[in-house]
Amino acid sequence: MKYLIAVLALLVLNLGSTARVSAAESHLTIEAALDFNVAEPLIRAFEAAHPDIKVSYHDSSTLAVDRRARDGSPPADVYISSAMPWQVALANQGRAARLDLPEARQWPEWAKWRNEVFGFTFEPVVIAYRLDLARHTLPPQTHRELLQALQIPQLQGRVTTYDPESSGVGYSLFQQDARYSPRFWDLVAAMGARGVTPEATSRAMLEGLSEGRYWLGYNLLGSYAIAWARNHPEVIVQVPTDYSLVLLRTALVARNAPHPRAARLFMAFLLGPKGQHVLAGQTPLFSPLDGVVGPWTAARLRDQVGDHLYPIPLDASLLAFVDPLRREAFMRRWTREITILDRTDDPRPSPSNTADQRTARPETPWPRRPTTPVHSSRETQP
């Protein structure tokens, strides 16, 4: 009898412990640089699949996501960001949990780093403009045509792009542009000559375009821009036809996640067929996977715009972009180039009047081909 009582007491204690663990795992906190109205179908589908888990979703900037991942108290469980270098840096510093999940093991190698950081979208980087622009010049379809369009005086004060100081994704995209485009800094100087207005988000740029404050926007995230243009016919989105960077929005589970089980369940859903079908069918984020059917897939994007998509590699090379000295050097040059033409009416660099400031750049075919293989969803494929 004493033995039976002891066994029953142990069972009661274990049940109480299990109940406490279950209660603790009934929450999931996501810190994301992703507008909730875009992510909502994904979050609602996860909650429907796991009704015992309540999701707390915090929509913030890329740099705010990084700050919370480093110093947040309490920490979030999952961090989502479009600033790929910052996410890889977090994993490199031991802040991301390694996921031993079937979905993680089966995820394409080109879209993950050490089974810790996972690129779960395929988002083109685009040019956006108002129809007003077409009355004064041919709307640009390539980066060279963009540089030519910036010559017209009607664009003075009506150009926008990311602020590389306040936007992690903006800084990352400009760094990639500088790798692929031998005339990238000419483009920066031309935007500066037109009084470019830097913004922290694609949404801010799109709102300015719809309100008429801007006529031309450069390096917007296509996921936001394409969805925006559906309801704002005054805005036209152009995937550049010479080259278009493709960004992978990344997700990781914090190593110190308060709810690790719930976080792993979310990642399994996000990387699995159910999550990817929601992504491809109900969000403008573009699923990178083959075999996923819907209007928003990498395969369908290629069918529409061709093979000039340059995915940003999700690998250790991204760590160089968050090196403080490299970032400082890039920002110094950005500040110099954005003001070098003093906002004259002709933004084209003239060797005669800028020889003392920089060496005239030769006319080089645009763009430079990537030095590393560009992957596609139809091969091994950011």
C-alpha positions as CSV (number, residue, x, y, z in Angstrom):
1,M,0.0,0.0,0.0
2,K,2.8,2.4,0.9
3,Y,4.5,1.6,-2.5
4,L,1.2,2.3,-4.3
5,I,0.8,5.6,-2.5
6,A,4.3,6.6,-3.4
7,V,3.8,5.7,-7.1
8,L,0.5,7.7,-7.2
9,A,2.2,10.7,-5.6
10,L,5.0,10.6,-8.2
11,L,2.4,10.4,-11.0
12,V,0.7,13.5,-9.6
13,L,3.9,15.4,-9.4
14,N,4.8,14.4,-13.0
15,L,1.4,15.4,-14.2
16,G,1.8,18.8,-12.5
17,S,5.2,19.3,-14.0
18,T,3.9,18.3,-17.5
19,A,1.0,20.8,-17.1
20,R,3.4,23.6,-16.2
21,V,5.6,22.8,-19.2
22,S,2.6,22.7,-21.4
23,A,1.3,26.0,-20.1
24,A,4.8,27.5,-20.6
25,E,4.8,26.3,-24.2
26,S,1.4,27.7,-25.0
27,H,3.0,31.0,-26.1
28,L,5.2,32.0,-28.9
29,T,6.9,35.4,-29.4
30,I,8.0,36.5,-32.8
31,E,10.1,39.6,-33.4
32,A,9.9,40.4,-37.1
33,A,11.0,42.9,-39.7
34,L,7.9,42.0,-41.7
35,D,4.6,43.9,-41.8
36,F,1.9,42.1,-39.9
37,N,-0.6,42.7,-42.6
38,V,1.7,40.7,-44.9
39,A,2.5,38.0,-42.4
40,E,-1.0,37.6,-41.0
41,P,-2.2,34.7,-43.2
42,L,0.9,32.8,-42.2
43,I,0.4,33.5,-38.5
44,R,-3.3,32.7,-38.6
45,A,-2.7,29.4,-40.4
46,F,-0.1,28.4,-37.7
47,E,-2.5,29.2,-34.9
48,A,-5.2,27.2,-36.6
49,A,-2.8,24.2,-36.9
50,H,-1.8,24.7,-33.3
51,P,-4.7,26.1,-31.4
52,D,-3.0,25.6,-28.1
53,I,-0.3,28.1,-28.9
54,K,-0.9,31.9,-28.7
55,V,1.3,34.0,-31.0
56,S,2.6,37.4,-29.9
57,Y,3.9,39.1,-33.1
58,H,6.0,42.3,-32.9
59,D,6.5,44.1,-36.1
60,S,9.7,46.3,-36.0
61,S,12.6,47.4,-38.1
62,T,15.6,45.2,-39.2
63,L,17.9,47.0,-36.7
64,A,15.4,46.8,-33.9
65,V,15.1,43.0,-34.5
66,D,18.9,42.7,-34.2
67,R,19.0,44.8,-31.0
68,R,16.4,42.6,-29.3
69,A,18.1,39.5,-30.4
70,R,21.3,40.7,-28.7
71,D,20.0,42.6,-25.7
72,G,16.3,42.0,-25.4
73,S,14.8,41.1,-22.1
74,P,12.8,39.0,-22.3
75,P,14.1,37.6,-25.6
76,A,11.8,36.6,-28.4
77,D,11.5,33.0,-29.5
78,V,11.8,33.5,-33.3
79,Y,13.5,36.4,-35.1
80,I,12.6,37.2,-38.7
81,S,14.4,39.8,-40.8
82,S,15.2,40.9,-44.3
83,A,18.7,42.0,-43.2
84,M,20.4,38.8,-44.1
85,P,23.9,39.8,-42.9
86,W,22.7,40.6,-39.4
87,Q,20.9,37.3,-39.1
88,V,23.9,35.3,-40.1
89,A,26.0,37.3,-37.7
90,L,23.7,36.4,-34.8
91,A,24.1,32.7,-35.7
92,N,27.9,33.1,-36.0
93,Q,28.0,34.5,-32.5
94,G,26.1,31.5,-31.1
95,R,22.7,33.2,-30.7
96,A,20.7,30.9,-32.9
97,A,19.6,27.3,-32.1
98,R,20.5,24.5,-34.5
99,L,17.3,22.9,-35.7
100,D,17.2,19.1,-36.0
101,L,13.9,18.9,-37.8
102,P,13.0,17.0,-40.9
103,E,11.8,20.2,-42.5
104,A,15.2,21.9,-41.7
105,R,17.2,18.9,-43.0
106,Q,15.2,18.8,-46.2
107,W,15.4,22.6,-46.8
108,P,17.5,23.5,-49.8
109,E,21.2,24.1,-49.0
110,W,21.3,27.4,-50.8
111,A,18.6,28.8,-48.6
112,K,20.0,27.9,-45.1
113,W,23.1,28.4,-43.1
114,R,24.3,25.7,-40.7
115,N,20.7,24.6,-40.1
116,E,20.3,27.8,-38.0
117,V,19.3,30.5,-40.4
118,F,16.7,29.8,-43.0
119,G,15.7,31.9,-46.0
120,F,12.0,31.2,-46.5
121,T,11.1,33.7,-49.2
122,F,12.3,34.8,-52.6
123,E,11.7,38.5,-52.9
124,P,12.9,40.5,-56.0
125,V,14.3,44.0,-55.5
126,V,12.6,46.5,-57.8
127,I,12.2,50.0,-59.2
128,A,8.8,51.7,-58.7
129,Y,7.6,54.9,-60.3
130,R,4.5,57.0,-60.8
131,L,2.8,57.3,-64.1
132,D,3.7,61.1,-64.0
133,L,7.2,60.0,-64.9
134,A,6.2,58.6,-68.2
135,R,5.1,62.1,-69.4
136,H,8.7,63.3,-69.3
137,T,10.9,60.3,-70.0
138,L,10.7,56.6,-70.8
139,P,10.3,54.8,-67.5
140,P,13.5,52.9,-66.7
141,Q,13.7,49.1,-67.2
142,T,17.4,48.7,-66.4
143,H,19.9,50.3,-64.1
144,R,21.5,52.2,-67.0
145,E,18.1,53.6,-68.0
146,L,17.6,54.6,-64.4
147,L,20.8,56.6,-64.5
148,Q,19.6,58.3,-67.7
149,A,16.1,59.0,-66.3
150,L,17.8,60.8,-63.3
151,Q,19.0,63.5,-65.7
152,I,15.6,65.1,-66.2
153,P,15.0,68.1,-63.9
154,Q,11.4,67.2,-63.3
155,L,12.7,64.5,-60.8
156,Q,14.3,67.1,-58.6
157,G,13.2,66.3,-55.0
158,R,11.0,63.4,-56.2
159,V,13.4,60.5,-55.9
160,T,13.5,58.1,-52.9
161,T,15.5,55.0,-51.9
162,Y,16.5,53.3,-48.7
163,D,18.5,55.1,-46.0
164,P,21.5,52.8,-45.4
165,E,22.1,54.4,-42.0
166,S,18.7,53.5,-40.5
167,S,17.8,50.4,-42.6
168,G,19.7,47.2,-42.3
169,V,18.1,45.8,-45.5
170,G,18.8,49.0,-47.4
171,Y,22.5,48.9,-46.4
172,S,22.7,45.2,-47.4
173,L,21.1,45.8,-50.8
174,F,23.5,48.7,-51.6
175,Q,26.5,46.6,-50.6
176,Q,25.3,43.9,-53.1
177,D,24.7,46.6,-55.8
178,A,28.2,47.8,-55.3
179,R,29.4,44.2,-56.0
180,Y,27.5,43.7,-59.2
181,S,27.4,47.2,-60.7
182,P,30.6,48.9,-61.8
183,R,28.7,52.2,-62.0
184,F,26.8,51.9,-58.8
185,W,28.5,55.0,-57.3
186,D,27.6,57.0,-60.4
187,L,24.0,56.0,-59.7
188,V,24.3,57.2,-56.0
189,A,25.8,60.5,-57.2
190,A,22.9,61.0,-59.7
191,M,20.3,60.3,-57.0
192,G,22.0,62.8,-54.7
193,A,22.0,65.4,-57.5
194,R,18.2,65.0,-57.7
195,G,17.8,65.6,-53.9
196,V,17.0,61.9,-53.1
197,T,15.0,61.4,-49.9
198,P,16.1,58.4,-48.0
199,E,13.5,56.3,-46.2
200,A,13.7,53.6,-43.6
201,T,11.2,51.2,-45.2
202,S,9.7,50.2,-48.5
203,R,6.2,51.1,-47.1
204,A,7.3,54.7,-46.6
205,M,8.6,54.9,-50.1
206,L,5.4,53.5,-51.5
207,E,3.2,55.9,-49.5
208,G,5.3,58.8,-50.9
209,L,4.8,57.5,-54.4
210,S,1.0,57.2,-54.0
211,E,0.8,60.7,-52.4
212,G,2.8,62.2,-55.3
213,R,5.7,63.3,-53.2
214,Y,8.0,60.9,-55.1
215,W,7.9,59.9,-58.7
216,L,10.7,57.4,-58.6
217,G,11.8,54.8,-56.0
218,Y,14.9,52.6,-56.2
219,N,15.6,49.3,-54.5
220,L,12.2,48.6,-53.0
221,L,11.3,45.1,-51.9
222,G,9.2,43.7,-54.6
223,S,7.0,41.7,-52.2
224,Y,5.7,44.9,-50.8
225,A,5.7,46.9,-54.0
226,I,3.8,44.4,-56.1
227,A,1.1,44.0,-53.5
228,W,0.9,47.8,-53.1
229,A,0.5,48.4,-56.8
230,R,-2.5,46.1,-57.0
231,N,-4.5,48.6,-55.0
232,H,-2.7,51.7,-56.1
233,P,-2.8,51.9,-60.0
234,E,-0.8,55.2,-59.9
235,V,2.3,53.1,-59.0
236,I,4.1,50.9,-61.5
237,V,6.6,48.3,-60.4
238,Q,9.5,47.3,-62.7
239,V,11.7,44.3,-62.0
240,P,14.9,45.5,-63.7
241,T,15.6,43.6,-66.9
242,D,19.4,43.7,-66.7
243,Y,19.7,42.3,-63.2
244,S,17.5,42.1,-60.1
245,L,18.8,41.2,-56.7
246,V,16.6,38.7,-54.9
247,L,16.5,38.8,-51.1
248,L,15.8,35.9,-48.8
249,R,13.9,36.9,-45.7
250,T,15.4,34.8,-43.0
251,A,14.1,33.2,-39.7
252,L,16.0,31.7,-36.8
253,V,15.1,30.3,-33.4
254,A,16.9,32.1,-30.5
255,R,19.2,29.9,-28.6
256,N,17.7,31.3,-25.4
257,A,14.1,31.1,-26.6
258,P,11.7,31.1,-23.7
259,H,9.4,28.7,-25.6
260,P,11.8,26.4,-27.6
261,R,9.1,23.8,-28.4
262,A,6.7,26.3,-29.7
263,A,9.4,27.9,-31.7
264,R,10.4,24.6,-33.4
265,L,6.8,23.9,-34.2
266,F,6.5,27.3,-35.9
267,M,9.7,26.7,-37.9
268,A,8.5,23.2,-38.9
269,F,5.3,24.8,-40.1
270,L,7.0,27.7,-41.9
271,L,9.5,25.4,-43.8
272,G,6.9,22.6,-44.4
273,P,4.4,22.2,-47.2
274,K,1.5,23.8,-45.3
275,G,3.4,27.0,-44.5
276,Q,4.9,27.3,-47.9
277,H,1.5,26.9,-49.6
278,V,0.1,29.7,-47.4
279,L,3.2,31.8,-48.4
280,A,2.7,31.2,-52.1
281,G,-1.1,31.5,-52.1
282,Q,-1.9,34.3,-49.6
283,T,1.2,36.5,-49.2
284,P,3.4,38.4,-51.7
285,L,6.6,36.9,-50.3
286,F,7.2,34.3,-53.0
287,S,7.9,30.7,-51.9
288,P,11.4,29.6,-53.0
289,L,10.5,25.9,-53.2
290,D,9.9,23.8,-56.3
291,G,6.6,22.0,-56.3
292,V,4.7,24.7,-54.4
293,V,1.7,26.0,-56.4
294,G,0.4,29.5,-56.2
295,P,0.6,33.0,-57.6
296,W,3.6,33.8,-55.5
297,T,6.4,31.4,-56.2
298,A,10.0,31.7,-57.4
299,A,9.3,29.5,-60.5
300,R,6.3,31.7,-61.5
301,L,8.4,34.9,-61.0
302,R,11.1,33.5,-63.3
303,D,8.4,32.6,-65.9
304,Q,7.3,36.3,-65.8
305,V,10.6,38.2,-65.7
306,G,13.2,35.8,-67.0
307,D,16.5,34.5,-65.6
308,H,18.1,37.8,-64.7
309,L,17.4,37.3,-61.0
310,Y,20.5,37.4,-58.8
311,P,19.7,35.8,-55.4
312,I,21.9,37.1,-52.6
313,P,23.9,34.1,-51.3
314,L,23.0,33.0,-47.8
315,D,26.5,32.2,-46.7
316,A,29.5,33.3,-44.6
317,S,30.3,36.1,-47.1
318,L,27.5,38.1,-45.6
319,L,29.5,38.5,-42.4
320,A,31.8,41.0,-44.1
321,F,29.0,43.4,-44.5
322,V,28.4,43.8,-40.8
323,D,32.1,44.4,-40.0
324,P,32.1,47.8,-38.3
325,L,35.1,49.1,-40.2
326,R,33.7,48.0,-43.6
327,R,30.3,49.6,-42.7
328,E,32.0,52.8,-41.6
329,A,34.0,53.0,-44.8
330,F,30.9,52.3,-46.9
331,M,29.0,55.1,-45.1
332,R,31.8,57.5,-45.6
333,R,31.8,56.9,-49.3
334,W,28.0,57.0,-49.5
335,T,28.0,60.4,-47.8
336,R,30.7,61.7,-50.2
337,E,29.1,60.4,-53.3
338,I,25.5,61.4,-52.5
339,T,26.7,65.0,-52.2
340,I,29.5,65.1,-54.8
341,L,27.5,66.8,-57.5
342,D,26.0,69.4,-55.2
343,R,22.5,68.8,-56.6
344,T,23.3,70.5,-60.0
345,D,20.7,70.3,-62.7
346,D,22.8,67.8,-64.6
347,P,23.5,64.8,-62.5
348,R,26.0,63.2,-64.9
349,P,29.6,63.2,-63.6
350,S,31.9,65.3,-65.7
351,P,35.6,64.4,-65.6
352,S,36.5,68.0,-66.1
353,N,34.8,69.3,-63.0
354,T,35.2,66.3,-60.7
355,A,38.8,65.3,-61.5
356,D,39.9,66.7,-58.2
357,Q,37.3,64.7,-56.3
358,R,37.4,61.3,-58.0
359,T,38.6,59.5,-61.1
360,A,36.2,59.4,-64.0
361,R,34.8,55.9,-64.4
362,P,35.0,54.1,-67.7
363,E,31.8,53.1,-69.5
364,T,31.5,49.5,-68.4
365,P,28.8,47.1,-69.4
366,W,26.1,46.9,-66.7
367,P,25.9,44.7,-64.7
368,R,29.0,42.8,-63.9
369,R,28.2,39.1,-63.8
370,P,28.3,37.5,-60.3
371,T,31.6,35.9,-59.4
372,T,29.8,33.1,-57.6
373,P,27.2,30.7,-59.1
374,V,23.7,32.1,-59.3
375,H,21.3,29.4,-58.2
376,S,17.8,29.0,-59.3
377,S,14.8,27.0,-58.0
378,R,15.1,24.9,-61.1
379,E,18.6,23.8,-60.2
380,T,20.0,23.6,-56.7
381,Q,19.4,27.1,-55.8
382,P,18.8,33.2,-51.5
